[in-house]
Amino acid sequence: MNHTDTWLVWLHHDLRLDDNPLWQAVIDGAPTSLIVVHVLPETTFLAPFSVPVDSKIPQPLSLGRQRFLLESLEHLQQDLKALGSDLWVTHGQADRRLPEIIRAHHCSRVITRQAVNGMECTVQNSVEAALPNGCTLERVETGQLLTAAELPFAQSALPTSFSAFRREIERTPQLAERMAAPLPAPTSLPPWSSVAPRGFDDSAQPLCEAHGWQTDSRSDYHYLGGEQAAHEHLHRYLNQIRTGRNETTRNALAGADFSTRLSPWLALGSLSPRRVMADLITTQASVITPQTSPHETSQASHDWVRVELLWREYFQWHARLMSPAPSDATATEAEPPQHAWVLSSADTFAHWCQGTTGVPWIDAGMQELAATGWLSNRLRQHVASFLVRDLKVDWRLGAAWFAYHLLDHDTAVNDGNWRHLAGIGCDSRDDRHFNMMKQAGQHDPQGTHVIRWLPALASLPPGMQRHAPWLSMMKAPVEGYPAQPCVHPEAWSAYLSGITPRVVRPLRPGSFEC
């Protein structure tokens, strides 16, 4: 190594110090100076659907997602400064911007995380192909419970269903024994390159405007980006033994503690899944007493958190399996066969996005998503099923809308869930179709959640009338809400038999009524 050896750490969704092998790679390599860069994709500030859903570049970000990312980057910068380093945030096409930086600062090595999905892998391969002579790119596995070497099967032999994947993972030796212990946060890093910019450069300044975004006051939880907030929430959740409620409340719709709410921090990498799993196991062990059966604590109290982490792991490994090989800058992600999706009307999809379909159960969910960047697990499944199964719209359009809004958007997880609901890809089945009236009656029998996001329906009596206002409007439509649903499957009728029947006229495309 010469006396001017400068390395560059290229951050993606790994915005943390704790349990981040990227920093260990830097410490082991001991360069004389370091530059840490996060590149905002060139599409970050575009309008939704400016990027085709079948393209291999990221979707734009809503103001809510921009603010959460901004907070995460700002907190990481402060943490890096405390270690004698810093953070440079820039904006543009990574395979152009990074080589420019590397040439300007004579970097000899780039450290980055192993890409998880095909989009990331394509970008990484393009960056590697554009590196100047004398500079190499090192990919480090981070952000998953297990590395490829720790899997109990070859990556190419990934099970084709989640249940089979889970069985393999939970075979002896146990996951806790197979999973490497989380790495401690570094206590120091090589000094910042004296000539490199710091903070948000001019190209990244539009992100700072997202400070003005505020989540809707009806939201039960207000997220704060950054590693410290992530760990505080995790510790609070575990210390209150909230995991004991997760199995019975994972299908709930609202409340600050009805789920772990860790997914936004996991998605940006402000929190490591290994840290969550390790702390969960520690908490589980601490509550076992001679008077408490292991079944009660291990399975009933903690199992669903563990299962959700394994779902995330499965989708990420499936995405890695489908991704182009490293160093192949021309390869594209393998796509499963597509159904013959039919978009009968652009208006239909627009009403789904805006939460104006005339189906309150769906509209409440879509209004909440747009206003908060969050949606319960149950409603995510239902609005996705409605779009794909009832409206017959290509799942990729729905996935792109989720990508635009969700604070916890993770490409592998989002696409994996949408494919799962659409019945394509791994574990493909064609019967994942929810009856919206059955689900609404089961999960919101009084329509309480619906009127929270659709206050115009509060004038209707509690019960299924709020889920089928077209049957309840005896004299006149509710002002400000569609008079008829955009579709009305016959299967709904059995769950609406208690409402005085009226003639239902599904809306014709282009004839939306209020």
N, C-alpha and C positions, 0 to 999 in steps of 0.2 A: 504494500500500500504506500502511495506517495503522500507527501505532506499536505496536499490540497484535495484529498479524496472527498468528494461530496456525493451523498446519497439522497434520493428522493423517495419519500413515502407517499404513495398515491392512495388516498382514502376513498372508499365507496360508502357502503352501509356498515361501517365499523368505527363509529364515532365515539370511541371510548378508550380509556387507558387500561382498565381492569380486564384481565383475561383476554388480551389481544396479542396473539403471537407475532404481529407485525413489529411491535416494539422489541420483542425478544430477538427477532432477526437482526434488528438494527444494533442492539446492544452486543450481540455475538459478533457482528461484523466490524463494530467499532470504527465507523468512518470519522474523519476529522470534523466534518460539518454535515448538517442535515437540513433538508427542505421538506416540509409536510404540505401537501396540496390536496384540495378537494375541488373537483371540476364539476360545476353545475352544467348539466347537459344543455345543448343549444336550444332544446325545446321547452325548457323550464317555464318560461314566461309567456308562452303562446296560449291562444284560446283553446278550449276543449275541442277535440276532434280535428285540430289542425294537422295532426299526425295520423295517417292511415292506420287502421287497427292491425293490419297485417305487416306493418313495417317493423324493422329491427332497431328502432330508436325509441327512447322512452316517451311516454305520454307527458303532456304538460302537467303542471301542478296547480291546484287551486290555491287561493290565498291562505286557507287554513293549513294546507300541507306546507306551503312556503314558510309560514310563521313557525311551525313546529321544527322544520329543518333549520331555520335561522337561529332559533334558540339553542338547538343542539350544537350547531357550529360555534356559536358565541361562547357557550359554556366549555366546549372542548378547547377552544383557543385559550381561555383563561387557565385551564388545567395544564396545557402544554407550556404556557409561559412560566408557570410555577416550577417547571422542570428545566428551564433554560432554553426551551424551544419556542415554537410559535406555529401558526397556521396561516396558509395563503389560500384564499377562496377566489376562484376565477370562474369564468363562464365561457362556454364555447364547445366546439367539437373536440373531443378528447384526443383523437388521433392526429389532430393538428396542433392543439394547444400544448399538450405535454411535450412533444418533440421540440417545440420552440423553447419551452422552459429549460429542457434538458441541455439543449445546445448553448443557450445563453449562460447557463450556470455550470457547464462542464460536468454534469452528473455522470458518474460511472456506473451507477446501479439504481434500478427502480424496484421498490418493494411494494407489493399490492396483494390483496386477498385473491384466492382462487375463485374465479367467476363461478356463480351458481347457475344462472340461466343463460340461454342462448344469446340474448341481447348483450349481456355483459361480456360473454366470451368473445363474441364477434368484435366488440369494441377493444377488448384487451389484445386480441390478435392483431387488429389493425394498428394499435399503438406499438406493439412489439415490432411489427414489420417496418414501422417508420422511425425506429430508434437510430440514432447516429452510431457509427462504428465506435466500438469501445465501451458502449453502454449495454448492459444486460437487464432483463426483467425477471424477477423472481416472484413466483406465485406462492402464497402461504395459505394453508387451509385455516380458516377461522370463521366463526359465526354459526357453527353447527355443533351438535352434541358429540358427534364422532367424526374422526378423519377417515379417509378411505381405508387406511391400514387397520383401523379399529373396527370396521364393519365385520360382522360374522359371515359375510359372503362377498364374492367379487362384485364390484360395482356393476359389471355387465350382467350379473345374475340377480339384479334387484327384483324382489317379489312384485308380482303384478297387481296385488291388492294391499290395502293398508293392513287388514287383519293378518295377512301372511307376513308382512313386514314386521308388525308388532310382535308376532310370535317368535320370529327369528331373533329380533333384538333382545327380547326378554328371556331367551334361553340362557342356561348356565354357560359362562359366567354372567352374573347379573350386569345390567347396564351400568350400575354404579362402579363396578369393578373394571369394566371395559373402558369406560369413559375416563379420559385423562383429567386430573385435578385442574381446576381453574388456575391460571397464572396470576400472580400478584401484579398490581400496577407497577410500572417502573418508578424508581425514585429519582432518576436523572436520565437525560438524553444528551446526545452530542449537541454542541452549540449550533445555533441557527447560522446559516450562511450569511456572512456580513453584507452581501450585495443583493440578497433576495428580498422582494417585497413582503410585507406582512399584512394580515387581515384581509378585508374584502377589497379587491381592486376595482377599478372603474367599471369593468364589465359585469361584476357581480353586485353592484350597488342596487339594482332593482329589487334584489331579495330583501334588502333592509327596509323597504317600504311595507313589507308584510307585518311589521310591528303593529300596524294599525288594525289588523284583523282581530275581531273578538268572536268567540263562540257564542251561540244563541243562549240566552238566559234560561231557557227551559232545559238545558243540558244538566245532567246530574253530576258531571265530572268535568273539570277543566284541566287539560293536559299542559304540562310545562316540559319543554324539551331539555335534554341534557342528561349526562350520566348521573349527576348527584340526585336529581329528581327521580330518576329511574330506581336507584338503590334505596332511596327513602321510601318510595312506594312499595318496593319489594319487601323491605324489612317490616314496614307497617302491616302489609298484608299477611305476612307469615307470623308476626308477633301477635296479631289478633286472632290467629288460627282461622282466618277467613277461608282457607282451603277446605275446611270441613263443610262449607256450604256450597262449594262449587258444583258438586255432583247434582244437587237438587235445584240449584238456581242457574245452571249454565244455559237454560232455555228461557230465562227471564228476559224482560224487555228493557227494564230501566232500573236505576239505582246506582249509587257510587260503588257498591261492593258486590254486585251480583256476578261479576266475573273477575278474573285477575287484573284485567285492564293493563297488562304488561306489553301487549302486542305492538303498540306504536314505538316503544323504546327498543324492542327486539328488532323491529323492521329497519330502523336506522342504525342498529348496532350500538346504541348507547348502553345496551344491556346484553350480556352474553347468555345464551341459552344454557351453557354449562354452569354458569353462576346460579341461574335460577334452579336448575336441577340439583346442583350440589347443596344449595341452601334449603331446598325443599326436603331433600333426604335428611339433612341435619335436623330440621324442624320436626320431621316425622319421628326420628329417633328420640328426640327430646321429650315428646309427649307420650311415649310408651311407658306405662307404669305397670306394676304387678296387678293393678285393678283394671287396666285397660287392655282389651284384646288387640293383638296385632291387626286382626281383620278390620276393626273399627277405625284404627288410625291409618293403616297403610292403604286400605282400599277405599273405604267410605269417605275419608277426610281428604286424601291427597291424590287419589287415582286419576281424577279427571284433569287435573293440572298436568300430570305426567302424560296422559293420553294426548292432550292438546299439543304438548311439546313434541311428542312423537309424530303427530299429524304434520306439524311444521317440518320436522326432519324428513318425513317421507316425501312430501312435495318437493323439498329442496334437492333430495337425491334423485328424484325422478327428473327434475329439471336439468340437473347435471348430466344425467344419462342421455338426455335428448340433445344436449348442447354440442356444438362443433368442437373438435379436438383442439387443444392449445396449438398455437403457431399456424393454424389454418385460417388465414385472413379472408378467404373467399367462401368458406363453408357457411351454410345457414342451418338454423335449428330444424330438426326433424319435426314435422307436424303430423299429428294423427289424422286419419280421414275425417272429413267434415260432413255433417248431415247436409241435406239440401235445405238450408235455412231459407225462409221466404220472408222478406220484409215487405209486407203488403202496403205499408204507408210510412213515410218518414214521420208523419204526424204521430203515428202510434208510438214510435220510439221516443219522440220528443215529449209526449205526455208521460211516459214512464219516467224519463229523466227528471221532469219537472214536478212529478207527484200530482198529476192531474188526470189520472186514468178513470176516475169515477169509482174506483175500488178503494175504499178508505184504508183497509189494511195495508195495501201496497203504497198508497199515497202518503200515509203517515210515515212509513219507513223511508221513502225517498225524500220527503221534506226534512226529516231528521238528519239524513246523510248529508244533504247539501248545507244544512245550517250548522252542523257540528263536526263533520268529518268522521263520524262514528256511527255504527249501527250494530245492534246486538247480533250474536251468532244466528239466532233463530230467524230474525227478519232478513238477514243477508241471504239465507237459504230460500226464503219465501219470495222475495222480490226477484231473485235470480230465476227461480223456477217459473214464476209468472211470466217473465220476459221470454224465456226460452220455450216453455211448454205451451203457455196459453196464447202469447202474442206471436210465437214462431219467429223470433228475431235472433239473428246470429249472436251467439254467446260472446264473441269478441267485442261487440259493441258495448255490451253490459260490463265486461271486464275493463274496458277502457274508461267508462264512466266511474267505476269504482277506483281505478288507478288515479283518476283526476282528483277524487275527493278524499279517499280514506287516509286518515293519519297513519294507519298501520299497514299501508300498502306494501306488499312484498310480492314481486312479480311471480315467483315460483308458487307461493301460497295462493295468491289471487287467481292466477290462471289454473292452478290445480283444482281449486274449489269449483270454478266455473266449468271446467271440463267434466268434473265429477257430476255436477248437476245436469250437464248437457248430455251425459251418457256417452262420452267419447274419451279416448286416451286410456290410461290405466284404470282397471276395475270398471270397465264400461258396462253400463246397464241402461236400458231405455225406459225404466219404470220409476225414475226419481221425479215424480210429479206430485206436487202438493195441491190439495184442495184448499183454496184460500178461505172459503167460508168455514170449513171444518177447523182449520188452524186458527182463524180469528176467534171463533167461539171457544176454542180450547185455551188459548193463551191470553185473550183479552175479552173475557165473557161480558163485561159491562161496557166495553168500548172506552175505558178510561185512557188507555194509551193513545187511541185514535184521536180523541178530542184534545189531547195535549198538543198534538201537532196539526190538527185540523179543527180549530176552535169553532168554525162555522157549524160543525155538527153537534155542538154541545146542547143545542136546543132540542135535539131528538132524545127520546127516552133511553135510559141505560139499557144495554143489551144488544141483540143482533140488529136492531133498527139502525144503530150507528155504523154497522158494517155493511148494511144494504140500504142506504138512504133512498134509493130509487123505489123501494117498496114502502117506505115510511112516509113519503111525501104525498099525503093524501090530496092536498089542495094546490100547493105551489112548491117548486123546488127550493131547497135551502140556498139562500143568496150566497154567491161566491163559490158554489161547488157544483160540479157537473150533474146534470139531471139524470143521466144514464151512464152505466159502465161501458167501457170501450169493448168489453167482451162479457159474455155471460154463459159459461159452460153449464150444460145441463146438470152436471154432477153437483153443482152448488145447491140446487133446489132442495135436496134432502135436509140441508142444514139451515134452511130459511123457512121451513114449513110453519113456524110459529108466527110469521109476519103475514098480515093480510095481503093476499097476492094482488099484484098489478101486472099489467102487460109490460114486459121488459123489451126494450128496443135497443140492442147494442148499437153504439154509434158507428156511423159509416165513416170511413177515412175522409178527413177534410171537413167533417160536419160537426166538429166539437161544440157542445152546447154548455152554457153555464146558466 
